[in-house]
Structure formats: C-alpha cells, structure tokens
Amino acid sequence: MRSRPVALAALGVAVVLAGGALAGCGVPLDAGPHRLAAGDLPLGLTAAPTTTTTEAGPPSPRAAAVIQVYLVAHDRLIARSRVVPSPATASEALGLLLDGATVPEAAFGVRSAIPAGTSLLGVHQIRGGRATVDLSTDFAQTGGADQILAIAQVVYTLTSLPDVVGVSFELAGQPVDVPTADGTLVSGPVGSQDFAALVAPGSS
C-alpha cells in the first residue's frame, strides 16, 4: 500500500527537475497573459479579410415590342396595336388576336369574325417563312363572308411578324383547305396578298 505515495513523490521530483531544466535553457516563463503590440504579431494575422460577397440581382425584363392584330370594322380588316415582350412570338400574336377587341374598340364597332371559344392549339413548322396554325374546331363554326374574314385575320396578324410570309391551317391537328378573298379554296399556305381586297385603306 506504500507504492502509490512513492510513485507520486517521484513524479513531483521529475516535474521540479523539468522546470529547472527549462529555466536553465533560457526559456522565458510568464506569470500570466499580457497584450502584444501589433508589430509583434506574425505576418498575416492582422490583415483584413479580402473575401467579398456579390448579390445577384433580378433578371433583366424583356424589352417591349408593338405588334399588329387584325380585327374587323365595317366588314374590312383593320390593324390594332398591341404591346408584348420582345421579341414577339407567333403564339403571343395569335393569343392577342383570339382575345378579340378591347372594350373601347368594341364601343366603336370593332369586332372579330373569329368564333367565340376558338382556342390556339399550336403554331409550328415555321420554315422558310411559312407557319402552320392549329386551331380548335370552334374556328369552323362560321361561314360565308365571316369565315373568310376570320381566316384573313389570322393570316394578316401572323404575316405582320417579320419571319412569317405564308400560313397553313389545321383544325384539331387535321390540315384543312381555306378560302381566299374571292372564295377559291386553297390547300397550301396563303399569304396577305390572298386577302388584300378585304383590308381597309391605310391598314395594310
């Protein structure tokens, strides 16, 4: 039972000897912490951090573009201006056309010959300036002069865009023949020249 005090005593002697050896080697022993001058700090510890943070702003809005949609007044096509984000697309132009006349326009007798309920199912195959428009079957729920005017509205609205010169029609995905201004049925693309007789002076 006396081995433990002997071991602790020996440990104490070793600590004292170690302390004496450190003192003899010239290692300074501080009684407590003290403040260092800035010049005594190692290089780099006093430098300010250089990392910067850049916050991403909101994306830039698209510029505005003015397009022409063609409505009907006194059984003639007239151009009405609409504002859309630039660049204007065929889908946006037709969407605005299907919206019809605004309330102020309607008050002056402006209307659309396109049957109510007609919806745009797609605009595709814009190649060589030719677009194919797919409309719902509601588009066929008219006849006579209004049917020709409705087709002319679509054609003139699309060909007012810089990249479209001809339009083919589909109803619910099925290609259809369409009449021109003189009633001639055409199976291929039709252009603004096929309906020029229906445009009011100054609106082409």
C-alpha positions in Angstrom: 0.0 0.0 0.0 3.0 2.4 0.1 3.9 2.1 -3.6 1.4 4.8 -4.6 3.0 7.6 -2.4 6.4 6.7 -3.7 5.3 7.0 -7.3 3.6 10.4 -6.7 6.8 11.6 -4.9 9.0 10.5 -7.8 6.7 12.3 -10.2 7.0 15.5 -8.2 10.7 15.3 -8.3 10.6 14.9 -12.1 8.4 18.0 -12.5 10.7 20.1 -10.4 13.7 18.9 -12.4 12.0 19.6 -15.7 11.1 23.1 -14.6 14.7 23.7 -13.6 16.0 22.4 -16.9 13.6 24.8 -18.8 14.8 27.7 -16.7 18.4 26.7 -17.3 17.8 26.7 -21.1 16.7 30.3 -21.1 13.0 29.7 -22.0 11.1 32.7 -20.5 8.3 31.9 -18.2 5.4 34.4 -18.0 3.5 34.8 -14.8 0.3 35.4 -16.8 -1.2 36.6 -20.1 -0.3 40.0 -21.5 -1.1 42.1 -24.5 1.1 42.0 -27.6 1.8 45.0 -29.7 0.5 44.9 -33.3 4.1 44.8 -34.6 4.8 41.7 -32.6 2.1 39.6 -34.3 3.1 37.2 -37.1 2.6 38.5 -40.6 -1.0 38.0 -41.9 -2.8 37.8 -38.6 -3.7 41.5 -38.6 -4.7 41.7 -42.3 -8.3 42.4 -43.0 -10.2 39.6 -44.9 -10.4 40.2 -48.6 -13.4 38.0 -49.4 -16.3 40.0 -50.9 -19.9 38.9 -51.5 -21.9 39.9 -54.6 -25.7 39.6 -54.5 -27.3 38.5 -57.8 -30.0 41.0 -58.9 -33.3 40.1 -60.6 -33.1 39.1 -64.3 -33.5 42.0 -66.8 -37.0 42.3 -68.1 -37.6 41.7 -71.8 -38.0 44.9 -73.9 -41.4 45.8 -75.2 -42.5 45.3 -78.8 -45.5 46.6 -80.7 -47.4 44.2 -82.9 -50.5 44.5 -85.1 -53.5 42.3 -84.7 -56.2 42.5 -87.3 -59.8 42.9 -86.4 -63.0 43.8 -88.3 -64.8 47.1 -88.8 -67.5 47.6 -91.4 -66.6 44.2 -92.9 -63.0 45.2 -93.5 -59.8 44.3 -91.7 -58.2 47.0 -89.6 -54.9 46.9 -87.7 -54.9 47.4 -84.0 -51.7 47.8 -81.9 -50.8 45.5 -79.0 -47.7 45.6 -76.8 -45.9 42.3 -76.0 -42.4 41.4 -74.6 -39.8 41.5 -77.3 -39.2 39.5 -79.5 -42.8 38.9 -80.3 -43.8 35.3 -81.0 -46.5 33.9 -83.3 -48.2 32.3 -80.3 -48.4 35.6 -78.5 -49.7 37.4 -81.5 -52.4 34.8 -82.1 -53.3 34.8 -78.4 -54.0 38.5 -78.5 -56.0 38.1 -81.7 -58.2 35.5 -80.1 -58.8 37.9 -77.2 -60.7 40.0 -79.6 -61.5 43.7 -79.4 -60.9 45.7 -76.3 -63.9 47.4 -74.6 -63.1 50.8 -76.1 -62.6 49.2 -79.5 -65.9 47.4 -79.3 -67.6 50.7 -78.4 -66.6 52.0 -81.8 -67.9 48.9 -83.6 -64.7 47.0 -83.9 -65.2 43.2 -83.6 -63.6 39.9 -84.5 -65.1 37.4 -87.1 -63.3 34.6 -85.3 -66.0 32.5 -83.5 -66.0 32.8 -79.7 -64.4 29.9 -78.0 -61.8 29.3 -80.6 -58.5 28.4 -79.0 -55.0 28.1 -80.3 -53.7 24.5 -80.2 -50.3 25.3 -81.6 -48.1 27.2 -84.1 -45.4 25.1 -85.7 -43.3 24.4 -88.7 -42.2 27.9 -89.2 -39.8 27.2 -92.1 -38.9 29.4 -94.9 -41.4 32.0 -93.6 -44.3 29.5 -93.6 -46.2 28.8 -90.4 -48.8 26.1 -89.7 -51.6 27.2 -87.3 -53.6 24.6 -85.4 -56.9 25.9 -84.1 -59.8 24.2 -82.3 -62.8 23.1 -84.3 -64.7 26.1 -82.9 -63.0 28.1 -85.7 -65.2 26.3 -88.2 -68.4 27.4 -86.6 -69.0 30.2 -89.0 -69.5 30.5 -92.7 -69.8 32.9 -95.6 -68.1 36.3 -95.5 -67.3 36.0 -91.8 -65.4 32.7 -92.4 -63.2 34.4 -94.9 -62.7 37.4 -92.7 -61.7 35.2 -89.8 -59.1 33.4 -91.9 -57.8 36.8 -93.2 -57.5 38.0 -89.6 -55.2 35.1 -88.7 -53.2 35.5 -91.9 -52.7 39.2 -91.7 -51.8 39.1 -87.9 -49.2 36.4 -88.5 -47.7 37.9 -91.6 -47.3 41.2 -89.8 -44.4 39.4 -87.9 -41.1 39.7 -89.7 -40.5 36.0 -90.1 -43.8 34.8 -91.5 -45.0 35.2 -95.1 -47.4 32.3 -95.5 -49.9 30.4 -93.3 -51.4 26.9 -93.5 -54.3 25.9 -91.3 -55.2 22.9 -89.2 -58.2 22.2 -87.1 -57.5 19.9 -84.1 -54.4 18.7 -85.9 -56.0 18.0 -89.3 -54.9 20.0 -92.3 -57.8 21.9 -94.0 -58.3 23.9 -97.2 -59.2 27.5 -96.7 -61.0 30.1 -99.0 -59.2 33.2 -100.2 -60.9 36.6 -100.5 -62.7 35.5 -103.8 -63.8 32.2 -102.3 -61.2 30.0 -104.0 -60.3 27.0 -101.8 -56.5 26.7 -101.3 -54.8 23.7 -99.7 -51.3 25.2 -99.4 -50.1 28.3 -97.5 -51.9 31.5 -98.0 -50.5 35.0 -97.7 -51.6 38.5 -97.1 -51.9 39.0 -100.9 -54.7 36.5 -101.0 -56.8 38.7 -98.8 -55.7 42.2 -99.8 -59.1 43.1 -101.1 -60.5 42.8 -97.5 -58.2 45.3 -95.8 -59.5 48.8 -95.0 -57.5 51.6 -96.6 -54.4 52.5 -94.6 -54.5 49.3 -92.5 -52.2 47.0 -94.6 
